[in-house]
Amino acid sequence: MSTDWGKYSFALKKLVAGSTRAANQDGKGISKKTIGEDISPLPHLKIIFDGFGENDDGTDNFEIQNFCIFIHKNSKDLSFIFPEHDMAHGLIRHRPEEEVVLGLSFAKPNMMNFKPGGPKDAWAGNWTVQEDFPDDAVLTQEEIYNIVESAIEAAP
C-alpha cells in the first residue's frame, strides 16, 4: 500500500532524533554504536542503528545514517516491554505477524541535499522512509502514527 509519508515524516524524525540523543549520552556518538543495537529510551518500541550509507566504492558513507523502527502490535500499551528478537547470522529476524518495521535513512544536511540558508538543525537533512506498509500489516498506518505520537509524548 502506498504511503504518503508527509504526515509521518516529522513524527518519525523526532522519534529517531530523540533516541539518538539519548543513545549519545555515553559520549561515544552514534558512529560507535553496534549495528542492530537498540537505541530507544522507550521500552515499548525498538529503534536500532542500522549502519551507514555506502559510497560507490563500497566504503561507509558516514554522512548517511540508517535506522529501523520496530513497532509491535502491543506497542499501543506504554507499559509493554518490547520482546527481544531472535538473531540469525548476525541479523534480526523480523516478525511480520507481530510487528511492522520502518527503515529510515538520514543524509546530513552539510553533504547531501543541503540548501544554503536552510535550517541549521543537525537533523534537518534528507529523511527517506525505505518501505511502504504491506496490505496485510499487523497495524494500520493510522495505528502506527498514533503509537509514534504517543511515544514522542512519553519520551524522557
Rosetta blueprint (number, residue, H / E / L):
1 M L
2 S L
3 T L
4 D L
5 W L
6 G H
7 K H
8 Y H
9 S H
10 F H
11 A H
12 L H
13 K H
14 K H
15 L H
16 V H
17 A H
18 G H
19 S H
20 T H
21 R H
22 A H
23 A H
24 N H
25 Q H
26 D H
27 G L
28 K L
29 G L
30 I H
31 S H
32 K H
33 K L
34 T L
35 I L
36 G L
37 E L
38 D E
39 I L
40 S L
41 P L
42 L L
43 P L
44 H L
45 L E
46 K E
47 I E
48 I E
49 F E
50 D E
51 G E
52 F E
53 G E
54 E E
55 N L
56 D L
57 D L
58 G L
59 T L
60 D E
61 N E
62 F E
63 E E
64 I E
65 Q E
66 N E
67 F E
68 C E
69 I E
70 F E
71 I E
72 H E
73 K L
74 N L
75 S L
76 K L
77 D L
78 L L
79 S L
80 F L
81 I L
82 F L
83 P L
84 E L
85 H L
86 D L
87 M E
88 A E
89 H L
90 G L
91 L E
92 I E
93 R L
94 H L
95 R L
96 P L
97 E L
98 E L
99 E E
100 V E
101 V E
102 L E
103 G E
104 L E
105 S E
106 F E
107 A E
108 K L
109 P L
110 N L
111 M L
112 M L
113 N L
114 F L
115 K L
116 P L
117 G L
118 G L
119 P L
120 K L
121 D L
122 A L
123 W L
124 A L
125 G L
126 N E
127 W E
128 T E
129 V E
130 Q L
131 E L
132 D L
133 F L
134 P L
135 D L
136 D L
137 A L
138 V L
139 L L
140 T L
141 Q H
142 E H
143 E H
144 I H
145 Y H
146 N H
147 I H
148 V H
149 E H
150 S H
151 A H
152 I H
153 E H
154 A H
155 A L
156 P L
